[in-house]
Amino acid sequence: MNNEFNTPLLNDAQTKQTTETEKRRISSQALFGSQREILITHSDDVYRLRITNNGKLILTK
């Protein structure tokens, strides 16, 4: 447990061990903390995930 939310971080090998029936579930609170917007990198791209005023999630590139 080495992040500010005291949740275990998984490395790539551990992540690949999950099966189709065991999808990882991460709460938005764990992702966002006190922020309303985060950046997610995927390959060479950066995506913005934000919480709207209505409480919905919007993902944009």
C-alpha positions as CSV (number, residue, x, y, z in Angstrom):
1,M,0.0,0.0,0.0
2,N,1.9,2.9,-1.2
3,N,-0.5,5.7,-2.2
4,E,-2.5,8.4,-0.5
5,F,-5.6,6.3,-0.4
6,N,-4.0,3.2,1.2
7,T,-5.1,1.0,-1.6
8,P,-2.8,-1.7,-2.9
9,L,-1.1,-0.8,-6.2
10,L,-0.9,-3.7,-8.7
11,N,2.0,-4.1,-11.2
12,D,1.4,-5.3,-14.7
13,A,1.9,-9.0,-13.9
14,Q,-0.6,-8.9,-11.1
15,T,-3.1,-7.0,-13.2
16,K,-2.9,-9.6,-16.0
17,Q,-3.8,-12.4,-13.5
18,T,-7.4,-11.2,-13.2
19,T,-9.9,-13.2,-15.1
20,E,-12.9,-11.9,-17.1
21,T,-15.2,-12.6,-14.2
22,E,-12.8,-10.8,-11.8
23,K,-12.8,-7.3,-13.2
24,R,-10.9,-4.7,-11.1
25,R,-13.3,-2.2,-9.6
26,I,-11.9,1.2,-8.5
27,S,-14.1,3.8,-6.8
28,S,-14.2,7.3,-8.3
29,Q,-13.2,8.5,-4.8
30,A,-10.0,6.5,-5.0
31,L,-9.2,7.9,-8.5
32,F,-10.2,11.6,-7.9
33,G,-9.7,12.1,-4.1
34,S,-10.6,15.8,-3.6
35,Q,-10.1,16.7,-7.3
36,R,-12.8,16.9,-10.0
37,E,-10.5,16.1,-12.9
38,I,-7.6,13.7,-13.5
39,L,-5.3,12.9,-16.4
40,I,-4.9,9.3,-17.6
41,T,-2.1,8.2,-19.9
42,H,-2.7,5.4,-22.3
43,S,0.1,4.5,-24.7
44,D,1.3,7.9,-25.9
45,D,-2.1,9.6,-25.4
46,V,-3.3,11.6,-22.5
47,Y,-7.0,11.5,-21.6
48,R,-8.9,13.8,-19.2
49,L,-11.5,12.3,-16.9
50,R,-13.7,14.8,-15.1
51,I,-16.7,14.8,-12.9
52,T,-19.5,17.2,-14.2
53,N,-21.6,19.4,-12.0
54,N,-24.3,16.8,-12.3
55,G,-22.0,14.1,-11.0
56,K,-21.5,12.3,-14.3
57,L,-18.1,11.2,-15.6
58,I,-16.8,12.6,-18.9
59,L,-13.7,11.2,-20.7
60,T,-12.0,13.3,-23.4
61,K,-8.8,13.0,-25.4
